[in-house]
Amino acid sequence: MVDQQDFADSVAQHVPFLTRVVRGLVRGDQIAEDIVQQTVLRALTNADRFRFESALKTWLATIAINEVRQTYRCGWRRRTVPLMTDSFDVDRCHPVQFPHHTYEA
């Protein structure tokens, strides 16, 4: 069993490395900082899954890369297009005539 404080200190030593890795993959410093924080949080919450079969640095880099992918994956799905209601011309819209009264209801 790993001491939590020692593991947290080991993870904290790798934060500059993680920052360099993430900044190489993303465009903004603020996004990079957020991803590094999320990486550290995920590493600390999943410390029991680290099996010491690889270096801690490798495991953290893998988590960071997955967090970058997750950030861009979610960002792609959340893209929105602003509605411009001020340029909407009501006079150009024609009312639709329905052949049956059931459609209108």
N, C-alpha and C positions, 0 to 999 in steps of 0.2 A: 504494500500500500504506500502511496506517495503522500508525503506531507503536503497539504494544500498550500501553505505559505511558501515552501520551497518551489513548488510547481509554479505558483503565481510569480515569484521572483524570476524564475527561468523564462517564463513567457514575456515578462516585462523587459528582459534583456534583449529580446528579439524584436521589439517594437520598431527601432530604426530600420532594421532589415525589412520588416513588413511594410513600412511606409514607402521605402524605395521600390519594392515589388509592386505595390498597388498603384503608386504614382506613375509607374511605367505602363500601367494598363488602362488607367482612366484619365480623363481630361482635366478635371478640376481638383484643386487642393482640398476643398471642403468635402467633396465626395470621397476622396481618398482617406481623409481623416475619419469619416463616418464608417467606411468599410474596415479600416484598421481597428476601430473600436468594436465593431461587430465581430471581427475575427477574434479579438482577444476575449470578448465575452463568450463566444461560442467555444473557444478553446478551454476556458475555465469551467464552463458548465459541462463540457464533455471530457474532462480530465481523466475520468475513469476509463474512457475508451482508448486512451493512448497506451499502446502496448510495448513501447520501448524497442520495437523491431526496427524502427527507423529513427533518424535524428529528429529531435524536437523541431528544429528549423525547417526540415522538409515537411513535417506534419502541419506546421503553422502556415507554410507557403501554400500547401494544398487547400487548407481552409480559406485562406485569403483569396486564392484564385476562384474557388467556388462561390465565395461571397460576391466577387466582382461579377461573375456570371449571373448570379441570382439578382443582383441589382439591375443589370441591364435587361434581364429577362422580364422583371416586373415593370421596369420603366417602359419597355416596349408596349406592354399591355395597357399601361395607364395613359398612353398618349391621348390627348384630347384636342379637339378643334374648337376654338371659341366661336360662339354664335354671334353674328353681327345683326342684331335685330333692327338697328337704326337704318340699315340700307334695304330693308324689306319693303317692297312696294305692294301695298294692299290692293291698289287699283288694278294691277296686272293679273291678280288671281281671279279666276272665274269659278263660280259655284258649280259643283258637280251635280248633274241631274241623274238620279237613280231611277231605274225602270220600275222598281217595286217599292212600295212604302215600307216593307220589312227591312230594307237596307238602311233607310233613314232612321228607323227606330234603333 
